[in-house]
Amino acid sequence: MSLSLQDGRTLCIHQDAERTARSIAQFSEKDARTYVKAAAKFKEYMDVFIAPATYCRPHPAMEAMAKMNSHEIGRDLQALQPMSPRAIVEELFENEHVRTFFLYASCMWGLDYDLEGLGFLVPLYLNRAANYRLVVGGTHHLAHVMSKVLYKNGGMIIGPKPVSKIVIENGRAKGVETEDGYYYEAGKFIVSSLNPHQTFLELVGEKHLEPDFVVRTNDYKWEKTSFFHVHMALTEAPEFKAAENNPEVAKSFIHLFDYESYQELIDHFDAIRMGEVRDAGFNSCFPTLHDPSQAPAGKHTILLEEFAAPLRFFSEKDWLKMKREVVDHMLKDWQIYAPNMTWDNVIAHNIQTPLDVAYRHPDMKEGGWAEGAMMLSMHDRFRPVPEIANYRIPDVKNMYICSSNLHSCGGIGRGSSYNCFKKIVEDFDLPKIWEEKGREY
Ligand SMILES: Cc1cc2nc3c(=O)[nH]c(=O)nc-3n(C[C@H](O)[C@H](O)[C@H](O)COP(=O)(O)OP(=O)(O)OC[C@H]3O[C@@H](n4cnc5c(N)ncnc54)[C@H](O)[C@@H]3O)c2cc1C
């Protein structure tokens, strides 16, 4: 990942912490030394605590506390918990460009910069910034391969058919009705990958639920930010000006642009919350520089991503109007760093606003990406509400929920479905594959 400045300097995070330190040292020797120590610690936090915790169900409160207290890393993470990403970044680093870079990397996956209570996630996101991964052939390959496994094992995918009702009889989930009037009977159980409002209030229905649970579900909070996503097909790869001094910048997986100061980034975060649209920084990725199979020979693809307000702030008309404006300003700003990024270089483009996300994923209610805000009161064993943090619905037998509104939040590798699978395996006495030799989780 890299941050480019208009004066041609770049700051790069490499997988190798020493190389990252050499890049940071252009800005601050002290920050470079701090980074090497912090990166080693964060890797240990990931390996020992954070990654394993992602792929198991949340522990009961007392058990979790005892586990954390009994281990040095657990105690370190507890010390970070009350701190906001901003406080952690400012405690670690002194230089404003270094701070900008690491605050962005801490918050680009949904943490609010001043949110207190989830500070232990900052090491996760900073470790991730040095370890991004791309699915060869494009992300759709992952879904296709998974669907092949499903069919091979006798499963079937029926769609697109929105589910309009989950039929409950005598406390059991019996089947689902779809909007076109079909009814599908459940063999053994039903698993919902939809948000809590859809699953409980719209599809199951309040009459099957405890009143307190309904109140808490109604109180479920949505994300405060979303993104504009612009996908482009390009005639030629970007010619980075900064690559003249630092050829490695061209190989960066994620490029961050247009934040010349720390305050600009903070102001951008604040503006989004207030529903303001401004010409601000964004990040960008060129999949074809790393995986040429994603475009015809010699051609390229690009993804541009800029923070946006949640869906509720603007009307449909406003979002549609913003589409062209956002692409225009991104391309204009891009040309400061890579002059050949003009409309002449663009073969085709597609922009997704929060409105498009919400149309395609009705479960992403505010056009976000994690079916709900990341905050302490909706985290871990409280996500989405304590009664169902165990992936099973208490008032209805044989009904489960597996989506990113459960531990451990959004992202394609974040474990909620796997954790739900583990719960089903236990309930139905199936083989516990995670106990097989050689498996970590
Ligand atoms: C634009 C965008 C970019 C992202 N980029 C990344 C990334 O780079 N890396 C990463 O790790 N994560 C990324 N994410 C996040 C990741 O995709 C999500 O966190 C993840 O998909 C959440 O999984 P889920 O099962 O909870 O919801 P979903 O993936 O949304 O699955 C729920 C499915 O249910 C369908 N549905 C909704 N309502 C109904 C209904 N009534 N009946 C039937 N079906 C219904 C939806 O259409 C959807 O297909 C991105 C998300 C978005 C929106």
Ligand as a Chemical Component Dictionary entry (heavy atoms), coordinates in Angstrom:
data_LIG
# 
_chem_comp.id                   LIG 
_chem_comp.type                 NON-POLYMER 
_chem_comp.pdbx_formal_charge   0 
_chem_comp.three_letter_code    LIG 
# 
loop_
_chem_comp_atom.comp_id 
_chem_comp_atom.atom_id 
_chem_comp_atom.alt_atom_id 
_chem_comp_atom.type_symbol 
_chem_comp_atom.charge 
_chem_comp_atom.model_Cartn_x 
_chem_comp_atom.model_Cartn_y 
_chem_comp_atom.model_Cartn_z 
_chem_comp_atom.pdbx_ordinal 
LIG C1  C1  C 0 -18.871 -2.521  -3.034 1  
LIG C2  C2  C 0 -18.281 -3.427  -1.981 2  
LIG C3  C3  C 0 -16.907 -3.719  -1.983 3  
LIG C4  C4  C 0 -16.361 -4.573  -1.033 4  
LIG N1  N1  N 0 -15.019 -4.874  -1.071 5  
LIG C5  C5  C 0 -14.515 -5.794  -0.223 6  
LIG C6  C6  C 0 -13.149 -6.191  -0.304 7  
LIG O1  O1  O 0 -12.384 -5.707  -1.132 8  
LIG N2  N2  N 0 -12.697 -7.128  0.576  9  
LIG C7  C7  C 0 -13.505 -7.689  1.517  10 
LIG O2  O2  O 0 -13.051 -8.539  2.285  11 
LIG N3  N3  N 0 -14.804 -7.312  1.626  12 
LIG C8  C8  C 0 -15.321 -6.392  0.780  13 
LIG N4  N4  N 0 -16.640 -6.013  0.882  14 
LIG C9  C9  C 0 -17.421 -6.536  2.008  15 
LIG C10 C10 C 0 -17.976 -7.918  1.756  16 
LIG O3  O3  O 0 -18.414 -8.053  0.428  17 
LIG C11 C11 C 0 -19.164 -8.104  2.702  18 
LIG O4  O4  O 0 -18.749 -7.836  4.027  19 
LIG C12 C12 C 0 -19.714 -9.520  2.613  20 
LIG O5  O5  O 0 -20.173 -9.789  1.306  21 
LIG C13 C13 C 0 -20.858 -9.659  3.602  22 
LIG O6  O6  O 0 -21.419 -10.928 3.470  23 
LIG P1  P1  P 0 -22.920 -11.195 3.883  24 
LIG O7  O7  O 0 -23.179 -12.639 3.645  25 
LIG O8  O8  O 0 -23.161 -10.639 5.228  26 
LIG O9  O9  O 0 -23.837 -10.333 2.879  27 
LIG P2  P2  P 0 -23.943 -10.408 1.290  28 
LIG O10 O10 O 0 -22.649 -10.760 0.660  29 
LIG O11 O11 O 0 -24.600 -9.121  0.886  30 
LIG O12 O12 O 0 -24.940 -11.631 1.022  31 
LIG C14 C14 C 0 -26.326 -11.558 1.237  32 
LIG C15 C15 C 0 -27.054 -11.932 -0.059 33 
LIG O13 O13 O 0 -28.458 -11.976 0.190  34 
LIG C16 C16 C 0 -29.155 -11.388 -0.902 35 
LIG N5  N5  N 0 -30.476 -10.933 -0.417 36 
LIG C17 C17 C 0 -30.812 -9.765  0.195  37 
LIG N6  N6  N 0 -32.127 -9.755  0.519  38 
LIG C18 C18 C 0 -32.622 -10.952 0.118  39 
LIG C19 C19 C 0 -33.915 -11.565 0.196  40 
LIG N7  N7  N 0 -34.985 -10.955 0.746  41 
LIG N8  N8  N 0 -34.055 -12.810 -0.325 42 
LIG C20 C20 C 0 -32.997 -13.478 -0.867 43 
LIG N9  N9  N 0 -31.761 -12.953 -0.958 44 
LIG C21 C21 C 0 -31.573 -11.708 -0.472 45 
LIG C22 C22 C 0 -28.259 -10.259 -1.337 46 
LIG O14 O14 O 0 -28.570 -9.864  -2.654 47 
LIG C23 C23 C 0 -26.867 -10.922 -1.190 48 
LIG O15 O15 O 0 -26.529 -11.626 -2.362 49 
LIG C24 C24 C 0 -17.206 -5.144  -0.052 50 
LIG C25 C25 C 0 -18.578 -4.852  -0.040 51 
LIG C26 C26 C 0 -19.115 -3.993  -0.988 52 
LIG C27 C27 C 0 -20.601 -3.701  -0.947 53 
# 
loop_
_chem_comp_bond.comp_id 
_chem_comp_bond.atom_id_1 
_chem_comp_bond.atom_id_2 
_chem_comp_bond.value_order 
_chem_comp_bond.pdbx_ordinal 
LIG C1  C2  SING 1  
LIG C2  C3  SING 2  
LIG C2  C26 DOUB 3  
LIG C3  C4  DOUB 4  
LIG C4  N1  SING 5  
LIG C4  C24 SING 6  
LIG N1  C5  DOUB 7  
LIG C5  C6  SING 8  
LIG C5  C8  SING 9  
LIG C6  O1  DOUB 10 
LIG C6  N2  SING 11 
LIG N2  C7  SING 12 
LIG C7  O2  DOUB 13 
LIG C7  N3  SING 14 
LIG N3  C8  DOUB 15 
LIG C8  N4  SING 16 
LIG N4  C9  SING 17 
LIG N4  C24 SING 18 
LIG C9  C10 SING 19 
LIG C10 O3  SING 20 
LIG C10 C11 SING 21 
LIG C11 O4  SING 22 
LIG C11 C12 SING 23 
LIG C12 O5  SING 24 
LIG C12 C13 SING 25 
LIG C13 O6  SING 26 
LIG O6  P1  SING 27 
LIG P1  O7  DOUB 28 
LIG P1  O8  SING 29 
LIG P1  O9  SING 30 
LIG O9  P2  SING 31 
LIG P2  O10 DOUB 32 
LIG P2  O11 SING 33 
LIG P2  O12 SING 34 
LIG O12 C14 SING 35 
LIG C14 C15 SING 36 
LIG C15 O13 SING 37 
LIG C15 C23 SING 38 
LIG O13 C16 SING 39 
LIG C16 N5  SING 40 
LIG C16 C22 SING 41 
LIG N5  C17 SING 42 
LIG N5  C21 SING 43 
LIG C17 N6  DOUB 44 
LIG N6  C18 SING 45 
LIG C18 C19 SING 46 
LIG C18 C21 DOUB 47 
LIG C19 N7  SING 48 
LIG C19 N8  DOUB 49 
LIG N8  C20 SING 50 
LIG C20 N9  DOUB 51 
LIG N9  C21 SING 52 
LIG C22 O14 SING 53 
LIG C22 C23 SING 54 
LIG C23 O15 SING 55 
LIG C24 C25 DOUB 56 
LIG C25 C26 SING 57 
LIG C26 C27 SING 58 
# 
